[in-house]
């Protein structure tokens, strides 16, 4: 016997609570920036670490290429995953198409989050590089003022 409060809905309500909403999606931009800061703090915490502008530039270039090329290509290809049409006009084809298009939309959302994360990580690395470059330039300027470097 099925009715309100019984069957699969009852099990769902017991597991999730009636009308429970899914948690909001994470802020991937904040996560990317936070991870870049944590990575930097971890790398520079031991005191023997030195800023290597060439290595930093290589990492930044690699991430820029990833965002500009890899993510763009993946997003272009993923756009096709939400345009699937049913093979026939029957329940099976329509059900498959609905599931496949929903899967494509989920993949697009994943790619958007991954791109936001990577872009934010990249932006934080650029801020770190700029801070170090400004600090280094200030030291060179100070040395020039006392006549030790021309």
Helices and strands as residue ranges (DSSP letters): H 7-16, H 28-44, H 53-65, I 66-71, H 72-78, G 79-82, H 91-145
